[in-house]
Amino acid sequence: MGTANCFVCGRDNPHGLHVTFESVGDGEVAAIYRCTETMAGWPGIQHGGITAALLDEASAYVPYYMGLTAVTARLDIRYHQPIRVGEWLRVTGKLTRQTSRLIETESRITGENGELKAQATASMMILSRKQQEKIGLANADP
């Protein structure tokens, strides 16, 4: 999805997170991620912006695996617990509602013991082919 230079999933971004999301069936996606020191905000704690980026990406992969191109129209985040440097995380996204123009999702980040670290709801706007072409997404490198 996106481009090879995407900050979250891009394989060619030397500063990126290199997260690989997979479809786990029926409108759900999942990935495993480990927080590194370079992603810290406060000492030893992942920056909240990195958490937001992971939740946003999980939301974006839901329509992607449905064969749709969508962009984030709204992302509402709730931070529950700090994410520690070195901690392994599970990042998930799932479809909660779909209309002709919008996909709504819920994404979550859980820690190694299943504790909820952060969650988000998102509205993803489905783009027509014409809209994709207008903003340069029609030929994006998957």
Salt bridges, closest charged atoms under 4 A:
ASP76 OD2 - ARG74 NE 2.74
GLU87 OE2 - LYS117 NZ 3.08
GLU104 OE2 - ARG97 NH1 3.29
GLU106 OE2 - ARG108 NH1 3.54
GLU115 OE2 - LYS117 NZ 3.78
ASP141 OD2 - ARG11 NH2 3.13
